[in-house]
Amino acid sequence: MNEINVAYCDVVQPQILGIHPYIPGKPVSELQRELDLTYISKLASNENPLGASPAVLTAIQNELKEIARYPDGSAYALKSELSEFLSISPEQLAIGNGSNELLELVARVFAGPGDEILYSQYAFAVYPISAQVVGATGIEVPAKNWGHDLPAMLMAITEKTKVIYLANPNNPTGTVFNRKEWENFISQVPKTVIVVLDEAYIEYAQAQLNADEYANGIDYLADYSNLLVSRTFSKAYGLASLRVGYMAGCKEIIQYINQLRAPFNVNHYAQAAAVSALADQAFVEKVLLLNQQGMRQIQEALSSLAIDSIPSAGNFLCIDLGENALKVNQKLLEEGVIVRPVSNYGLHHFLRVSIGTQVENKHFIDALKSVLLSMTKDL
Ligand SMILES: Cc1ncc(COP(=O)(O)O)c(C=O)c1O
């Protein structure tokens, strides 16, 4: 058989060809290699600037002896703790290799070629990718004030709609819809359409908003069997590297998701760390307080520079730098500050900055001031 001239694009599943892969934040090591900088602030991936709770580090050390064993494929201990924390049954929970895995699994369970998956303009990039992977048609509903236009999303539902992805707060914009808007929406979605409420940043919203200014998806599970709520340990709990998140929903749907996931999708250290992180709510409080202070620090600096940003309930801020956004990004890199360009979302005038420690935030603010000054001198 002569295999030398095979063009694999002819044999790959056709939907794979059109996928634009998720673009992660630039790693610190890469910038270090490129520019030989000594001090770098990475404010590009909405990570936890405090790291993880010290209790988590101890828990991982205590478990090192288990490294040669497969993890508990049912994540029994983590599900037990979560079920108590959320006041739902363990059978209502699926644990994922990051919530990302679970978001993609929903599309695989419910949609295929000829089906439609809805999401908002500027919503998290994994939703269109999830639709494409299964060959479904992704329908992007225009945003309103940078956020979800829920009435327009209701109008966009057709017979072909299988899944609707919503992020509250949304990444990269940080926008939220409030409880009333949510209740109006979920009560009108047909029960055969699965609504995925992605609450990766819910802890930050809870800390920054009043109870009626956002919706806590878990409160609605009892009334809506078509609702799935995803959350993560990557953000407020500081476990991004371990890859662990969860999805809550009705038992039947959760069972389908569990049927499809790989048998040992979440490693032992991620499970042990998540159990320990969940127990240390005092650490989470510290994280949320730091985030609020940092958000204020950056917002005040931006308003003194007359720079607009999209109001955010997350741990990041999308800032409007007009046509110079990508140029500013490049110059910030040269100053050792990594933020995230978001032109892949169609947000060409914006850069997204994650809230860091006070020192990292100051590094960003000082670098931004000096970059903007140098650019006005260049004019
Ligand atoms: C809105 C949103 N959902 C889900 C995720 C996925 O998080 P993870 O896979 O780390 O749980 C992210 C990560 O940035 C996100 O911003």
The ligand as an SDF file (V2000), in Angstrom:
LIG
                    3D

 16 16  0  0  0  0  0  0  0  0999 V2000
  -16.8700   30.7760   31.5150 C   0  0  0  0  0  0  0  0  0  0  0  0
  -15.9270   29.6330   31.7110 C   0  0  0  0  0  0  0  0  0  0  0  0
  -16.4290   28.4130   31.7840 N   0  0  0  0  0  0  0  0  0  0  0  0
  -15.6500   27.3320   31.9560 C   0  0  0  0  0  0  0  0  0  0  0  0
  -14.2780   27.4630   32.0380 C   0  0  0  0  0  0  0  0  0  0  0  0
  -13.4620   26.2220   32.1310 C   0  0  0  0  0  0  0  0  0  0  0  0
  -12.8350   26.1140   33.3310 O   0  0  0  0  0  0  0  0  0  0  0  0
  -12.1760   24.7540   33.8040 P   0  0  0  0  0  0  0  0  0  0  0  0
  -12.1590   23.7990   32.6410 O   0  0  0  0  0  0  0  0  0  0  0  0
  -10.8190   25.1170   34.2490 O   0  0  0  0  0  0  0  0  0  0  0  0
  -13.0520   24.2440   34.8950 O   0  0  0  0  0  0  0  0  0  0  0  0
  -13.6870   28.7250   31.9590 C   0  0  0  0  0  0  0  0  0  0  0  0
  -12.2430   28.8790   32.0280 C   0  0  0  0  0  0  0  0  0  0  0  0
  -11.6640   29.8850   31.8310 O   0  0  0  0  0  0  0  0  0  0  0  0
  -14.5510   29.8390   31.7860 C   0  0  0  0  0  0  0  0  0  0  0  0
  -14.0490   31.0670   31.6870 O   0  0  0  0  0  0  0  0  0  0  0  0
  1  2  1  0
  2  3  1  0
  2 15  2  0
  3  4  2  0
  4  5  1  0
  5  6  1  0
  5 12  2  0
  6  7  1  0
  7  8  1  0
  8  9  2  0
  8 10  1  0
  8 11  1  0
 12 13  1  0
 12 15  1  0
 13 14  2  0
 15 16  1  0
M  END
$$$$
